[in-house]
Amino acid sequence: MKREEKYYLVRDEILPEAILKTVDAKKLLDSGEALTVNEAVEKVGLSRSAYYKYKDGVFLFNAMSREVIVTIAATLEHRSGVLSKFLSFVARQGGNVLTINQTIPVQGMAHVSMSIDTAFMNLTTAEFIEKLGNLDGVTKAVIVGRG
């Protein structure tokens, strides 16, 4: 029988050093400061076996609580480079495109829907949508869902 998963919110000063170093190694890997697990664990002074023991069970609370996925519907003019500028803007703001779907253009317009992880965006969602809608070639951008 499968055991029920339980989660605890624990202050960092009471956690074992190996768990704290695992979080530090994961941060190095996520930021690109370390390219391999070997490099990350060496930088933080942790064994690979300890890293693999804890990596799937320990997360920063604020990283987990910030994750917000929004689904956006947009209408783009059918011109070369409009979708590229649209996606570049999302990336520059710290958004991570999870899914994207574009229809075949009809009467010079294409409809795009995408889901974006906004956890690390440097704008509020409202500011992001407003600026997205003001991009050249974007005639409409709205949030149609949050997850």
Secondary structure as GFF3:
##gff-version 3
##sequence-region A 1 147
A	DSSP	three_ten_helix	12	14	.	.	.	ID=ss1
A	DSSP	alpha_helix	17	31	.	.	.	ID=ss2
A	DSSP	alpha_helix	37	44	.	.	.	ID=ss3
A	DSSP	alpha_helix	48	54	.	.	.	ID=ss4
A	DSSP	alpha_helix	61	66	.	.	.	ID=ss5
A	DSSP	beta_strand	69	77	.	.	.	ID=ss6
A	DSSP	alpha_helix	82	92	.	.	.	ID=ss7
A	DSSP	beta_strand	96	102	.	.	.	ID=ss8
A	DSSP	beta_strand	109	117	.	.	.	ID=ss9
A	DSSP	alpha_helix	125	133	.	.	.	ID=ss10
A	DSSP	beta_strand	138	146	.	.	.	ID=ss11
###
